[in-house]
Amino acid sequence: MRPDATLRADLSDESGIMTTGHALQNSIVVTIDDNTTSRVDITSSFRYAADSYQQGTATYTLPNLSTGHHKIKVSAADNLATGITASQHRASAELEFDVVETPRLSITRAYLFPNPIASGGTGSGGTFVVDAPGDSVNTLVKIYTVSGRLVRTLTDRGALGQVQLSWDGLDAEGEPLANGTYLFKVYANGREADGSSSASQKASAQGRFVVVNRR
């Protein structure tokens, strides 16, 4: 797990989750590694599921935990947690996990297969293969003429380890490319929990291929 991963806690109770007018002991609380002096109240992140008053989700971004083994405890109360019976309306769950060092994102290899390719007609195009070991990545491939004119853009979201982007061999207008040499650039970004591209985890590579149209 990454040191700044997002914890998601799915909560449900037939009486609903207590989120207002609560004291700390009745909050949605995260405790890391049994350190009760630095408990975190994440109640403000809780959102009920659509059309439900009994279940919802709270989230918490981990505070760049050190490498190694950790334990997280999440506790919450239902809407009946008042008075001397409050403790009977509170529950908790624990999760143990390991934090590992996140290697710098890199593209170890990027190429088009086959090469040369045909553009247009039977067997047109090929597959861009991008090796980017590590966590899932969002990938962008841009194809250019040797003069620098952009002819096509391809995207893939969330592949892990090796990205394979199929291409029909045509330009952005659906037209075949002329015979010759073309360039491509690959941009890979680490994929965040919400699906967006990381601004800090990124890498790029480039290459070339040849179009040979046989008539």
The 8 nearest C-alpha neighbors of each residue, nearest first, counted from 0:
[[1, 98, 99, 97, 2, 4, 96, 3],
 [0, 2, 4, 3, 98, 99, 101, 100],
 [3, 1, 63, 64, 98, 4, 61, 0],
 [4, 2, 63, 61, 1, 62, 60, 5],
 [5, 3, 1, 61, 2, 60, 6, 0],
 [6, 4, 60, 59, 61, 7, 3, 58],
 [5, 7, 59, 58, 60, 4, 8, 61],
 [8, 6, 58, 57, 5, 9, 59, 56],
 [7, 9, 57, 56, 58, 10, 6, 73],
 [10, 8, 56, 55, 7, 57, 11, 54],
 [11, 9, 55, 54, 56, 8, 12, 16],
 [10, 12, 54, 53, 55, 15, 9, 13],
 [13, 11, 15, 53, 14, 54, 16, 77],
 [12, 14, 53, 15, 11, 54, 77, 52],
 [15, 13, 12, 78, 77, 53, 16, 79],
 [16, 14, 53, 12, 77, 13, 52, 78],
 [17, 15, 77, 78, 76, 18, 12, 53],
 [16, 18, 78, 77, 76, 19, 15, 21],
 [17, 19, 42, 16, 21, 26, 20, 43],
 [20, 18, 21, 17, 42, 26, 22, 78],
 [19, 21, 22, 18, 17, 25, 26, 23],
 [20, 22, 19, 25, 26, 23, 18, 17],
 [21, 23, 25, 24, 26, 20, 19, 18],
 [24, 22, 26, 25, 21, 40, 28, 27],
 [23, 25, 22, 26, 21, 28, 27, 75],
 [24, 26, 23, 22, 76, 21, 75, 27],
 [27, 25, 23, 28, 24, 75, 42, 21],
 [26, 28, 75, 42, 41, 74, 40, 25],
 [27, 29, 40, 74, 39, 73, 26, 41],
 [30, 28, 73, 39, 72, 38, 40, 31],
 [29, 31, 38, 72, 71, 33, 34, 35],
 [32, 30, 71, 33, 34, 70, 72, 29],
 [31, 33, 70, 34, 69, 71, 30, 72],
 [34, 32, 31, 35, 30, 70, 71, 72],
 [35, 33, 32, 36, 31, 37, 30, 38],
 [34, 36, 38, 37, 33, 30, 31, 32],
 [37, 35, 34, 38, 30, 33, 39, 31],
 [38, 36, 35, 34, 39, 30, 31, 29],
 [37, 39, 30, 35, 29, 36, 28, 40],
 [40, 38, 29, 28, 41, 37, 30, 27],
 [39, 41, 28, 42, 27, 26, 29, 38],
 [42, 40, 43, 44, 27, 28, 39, 59],
 [43, 41, 27, 44, 45, 40, 26, 18],
 [42, 44, 41, 45, 18, 40, 57, 46],
 [45, 43, 57, 42, 41, 58, 46, 59],
 [46, 44, 57, 56, 42, 43, 47, 55],
 [47, 45, 55, 56, 48, 57, 44, 43],
 [48, 46, 55, 54, 51, 52, 49, 56],
 [47, 49, 55, 51, 54, 50, 46, 56],
 [48, 50, 51, 47, 55, 52, 46, 54],
 [51, 49, 48, 52, 47, 53, 54, 55],
 [52, 50, 48, 49, 53, 54, 47, 55],
 [51, 53, 15, 54, 47, 50, 48, 16],
 [52, 54, 15, 12, 13, 11, 51, 14],
 [55, 53, 11, 10, 47, 48, 52, 51],
 [54, 56, 47, 48, 46, 10, 9, 11],
 [55, 57, 9, 45, 46, 8, 10, 47],
 [58, 56, 45, 8, 44, 7, 46, 9],
 [59, 57, 7, 6, 44, 8, 5, 56],
 [58, 60, 6, 5, 61, 7, 41, 57],
 [61, 59, 5, 4, 3, 6, 62, 58],
 [60, 62, 3, 4, 63, 5, 59, 2],
 [61, 63, 64, 3, 60, 2, 4, 59],
 [64, 62, 2, 3, 61, 65, 1, 4],
 [65, 63, 2, 62, 66, 61, 3, 98],
 [64, 66, 67, 63, 2, 98, 99, 68],
 [65, 67, 98, 99, 100, 64, 68, 2],
 [66, 68, 98, 97, 65, 99, 69, 96],
 [67, 69, 97, 96, 98, 70, 66, 95],
 [70, 68, 96, 95, 32, 97, 67, 71],
 [69, 71, 95, 32, 94, 31, 96, 72],
 [70, 72, 31, 94, 93, 30, 32, 95],
 [71, 73, 93, 30, 92, 29, 31, 94],
 [74, 72, 29, 91, 92, 28, 93, 30],
 [73, 75, 91, 28, 27, 90, 92, 72],
 [74, 76, 27, 89, 90, 26, 25, 91],
 [77, 75, 89, 25, 88, 17, 80, 16],
 [76, 78, 16, 17, 79, 15, 88, 80],
 [77, 79, 17, 80, 16, 15, 14, 76],
 [78, 80, 77, 81, 88, 14, 85, 76],
 [81, 79, 85, 88, 78, 77, 76, 86],
 [82, 80, 85, 79, 84, 83, 78, 86],
 [81, 83, 84, 85, 80, 79, 86, 87],
 [82, 84, 85, 81, 86, 80, 87, 88],
 [83, 85, 82, 87, 86, 81, 80, 88],
 [86, 84, 80, 81, 87, 88, 82, 83],
 [85, 87, 88, 89, 84, 80, 83, 76],
 [88, 86, 85, 84, 89, 80, 90, 76],
 [89, 87, 80, 86, 85, 76, 77, 79],
 [88, 90, 76, 86, 87, 75, 77, 80],
 [89, 91, 74, 75, 76, 88, 92, 87],
 [92, 90, 74, 73, 75, 72, 93, 89],
 [91, 93, 73, 72, 74, 94, 90, 71],
 [94, 92, 72, 71, 73, 95, 70, 91],
 [93, 95, 71, 70, 72, 96, 92, 69],
 [96, 94, 70, 69, 71, 93, 97, 68],
 [95, 97, 69, 68, 70, 94, 98, 0],
 [98, 96, 68, 67, 69, 0, 99, 95],
 [97, 99, 0, 66, 67, 1, 2, 68],
 [100, 98, 66, 0, 101, 1, 97, 67],
 [99, 101, 102, 66, 98, 1, 2, 0],
 [100, 102, 99, 1, 103, 133, 2, 104],
 [103, 101, 100, 104, 133, 105, 99, 132],
 [102, 104, 105, 101, 200, 201, 133, 202],
 [105, 103, 200, 201, 202, 102, 131, 106],
 [106, 104, 202, 131, 107, 103, 132, 201],
 [105, 107, 131, 108, 130, 202, 203, 204],
 [108, 106, 130, 105, 131, 109, 129, 132],
 [107, 109, 130, 106, 129, 110, 131, 128],
 [110, 108, 129, 128, 130, 204, 107, 106],
 [109, 111, 128, 127, 112, 206, 108, 129],
 [112, 110, 127, 126, 113, 114, 128, 125],
 [113, 111, 126, 114, 125, 127, 110, 128],
 [112, 114, 125, 111, 115, 116, 126, 124],
 [115, 113, 116, 112, 208, 111, 209, 210],
 [114, 116, 209, 210, 113, 208, 211, 117],
 [117, 115, 210, 114, 124, 113, 211, 209],
 [116, 118, 123, 212, 211, 210, 124, 119],
 [119, 117, 168, 123, 175, 176, 124, 169],
 [118, 120, 175, 123, 117, 168, 169, 121],
 [121, 119, 123, 122, 118, 117, 175, 212],
 [120, 122, 123, 119, 117, 118, 124, 167],
 [123, 121, 120, 124, 117, 119, 118, 125],
 [124, 122, 118, 117, 119, 168, 121, 120],
 [168, 125, 123, 167, 166, 116, 118, 117],
 [124, 126, 166, 112, 113, 165, 167, 111],
 [127, 125, 165, 112, 164, 111, 166, 128],
 [126, 128, 111, 164, 163, 110, 112, 165],
 [127, 129, 163, 110, 109, 162, 126, 111],
 [128, 130, 109, 162, 161, 108, 131, 163],
 [129, 131, 161, 108, 107, 106, 160, 132],
 [130, 132, 106, 160, 105, 161, 107, 129],
 [133, 131, 160, 130, 134, 161, 105, 159],
 [134, 132, 160, 131, 135, 159, 104, 102],
 [133, 135, 159, 136, 189, 132, 160, 190],
 [136, 134, 159, 157, 158, 190, 189, 133],
 [137, 135, 189, 190, 157, 188, 158, 187],
 [136, 138, 156, 188, 157, 187, 190, 155],
 [137, 139, 187, 155, 154, 186, 136, 156],
 [138, 140, 154, 186, 185, 153, 187, 155],
 [139, 141, 185, 153, 184, 152, 154, 186],
 [142, 140, 152, 184, 183, 151, 153, 185],
 [141, 143, 183, 151, 150, 182, 149, 152],
 [144, 142, 149, 182, 148, 150, 147, 181],
 [143, 145, 181, 148, 146, 147, 182, 149],
 [144, 146, 147, 181, 182, 143, 180, 148],
 [145, 147, 144, 148, 143, 181, 149, 182],
 [148, 146, 144, 145, 143, 149, 182, 142],
 [147, 149, 143, 144, 146, 150, 145, 142],
 [150, 148, 143, 142, 151, 147, 144, 141],
 [149, 151, 170, 143, 142, 171, 148, 144],
 [152, 150, 171, 142, 170, 141, 149, 153],
 [151, 153, 141, 140, 142, 154, 139, 150],
 [154, 152, 140, 139, 141, 151, 155, 164],
 [155, 153, 139, 138, 140, 156, 152, 164],
 [154, 156, 138, 137, 139, 157, 164, 153],
 [157, 155, 137, 158, 138, 136, 154, 190],
 [156, 158, 136, 135, 137, 190, 159, 155],
 [159, 157, 135, 162, 136, 156, 160, 161],
 [158, 160, 135, 161, 134, 136, 157, 162],
 [161, 159, 132, 131, 133, 130, 162, 158],
 [160, 162, 130, 129, 159, 131, 163, 158],
 [161, 163, 129, 158, 128, 130, 164, 160],
 [164, 162, 128, 127, 126, 129, 165, 161],
 [165, 163, 127, 126, 166, 162, 128, 155],
 [164, 166, 126, 125, 127, 163, 167, 124],
 [165, 167, 124, 168, 125, 126, 164, 127],
 [168, 166, 124, 169, 123, 125, 165, 118],
 [124, 167, 169, 118, 123, 166, 119, 125],
 [170, 168, 175, 173, 174, 167, 118, 176],
 [169, 171, 151, 150, 173, 174, 172, 175],
 [170, 172, 151, 173, 150, 169, 174, 152],
 [173, 171, 170, 174, 169, 150, 151, 175],
 [172, 174, 170, 169, 171, 175, 168, 167],
 [173, 175, 169, 170, 172, 176, 171, 119],
 [176, 174, 169, 119, 118, 170, 177, 173],
 [177, 175, 118, 169, 174, 178, 170, 210],
 [176, 178, 179, 175, 210, 212, 118, 211],
 [179, 177, 210, 211, 212, 176, 180, 209],
 [178, 180, 210, 209, 177, 181, 211, 176],
 [179, 181, 209, 208, 210, 145, 207, 182],
 [182, 180, 144, 208, 207, 145, 143, 209],
 [183, 181, 207, 143, 206, 142, 144, 145],
 [182, 184, 142, 206, 141, 205, 207, 143],
 [183, 185, 205, 141, 140, 204, 206, 142],
 [184, 186, 140, 204, 203, 139, 205, 141],
 [187, 185, 203, 139, 138, 202, 140, 184],
 [186, 188, 138, 202, 201, 137, 203, 136],
 [189, 187, 201, 137, 196, 136, 197, 200],
 [188, 190, 136, 197, 200, 196, 201, 135],
 [189, 191, 136, 196, 135, 194, 137, 195],
 [192, 190, 194, 195, 193, 197, 196, 189],
 [191, 193, 194, 190, 5, 195, 4, 196],
 [192, 194, 191, 195, 190, 196, 5, 197],
 [195, 193, 191, 192, 190, 196, 157, 156],
 [194, 196, 191, 193, 190, 197, 192, 137],
 [197, 195, 190, 188, 189, 191, 137, 198],
 [198, 196, 189, 200, 199, 188, 190, 191],
 [197, 199, 200, 196, 201, 188, 189, 195],
 [198, 200, 197, 201, 189, 188, 196, 104],
 [201, 199, 189, 197, 188, 104, 198, 103],
 [202, 200, 188, 187, 104, 199, 189, 198],
 [203, 201, 187, 105, 186, 104, 106, 188],
 [204, 202, 186, 185, 187, 106, 205, 201],
 [205, 203, 185, 184, 106, 186, 109, 206],
 [206, 204, 184, 183, 185, 203, 207, 109],
 [205, 207, 183, 182, 184, 110, 204, 208],
 [206, 208, 182, 181, 183, 180, 209, 205],
 [207, 209, 181, 180, 114, 115, 182, 210],
 [208, 210, 180, 115, 179, 181, 114, 211],
 [209, 211, 178, 116, 179, 115, 117, 180],
 [212, 210, 178, 117, 116, 213, 115, 209],
 [213, 211, 117, 178, 118, 214, 210, 177],
 [214, 212, 211, 117, 178, 118, 210, 120],
 [213, 212, 211, 120, 117, 119, 118, 178]]
